């Protein structure tokens, strides 16, 4: 099986880190400013990666010559 594109690996790492942080915040029961800021940064990075993947993905009626897969 071929290795995933680095962008897909990055997406998986960001999602795992976000989930880990959300679970930690839920377990702690508090919302320290630094943790919330870190969560916001992770979400912004996830959004940017997903947008780039979508922009380079195949679309109906258009070629997907620059797809990230």
TASUL-V488260 format. One record per helix or strand. SS is the DSSP state (A for helix, B for strand). FROM is the first residue (numbers start at 0). LEN is the number of residues. If there is no record, write none. Layout:
BEGIN
ss	from	len
SS	FROM	LEN
SS	FROM	LEN
END
This chain:
BEGIN
ss	from	len
A	5	23
A	32	23
B	58	1
B	61	1
END
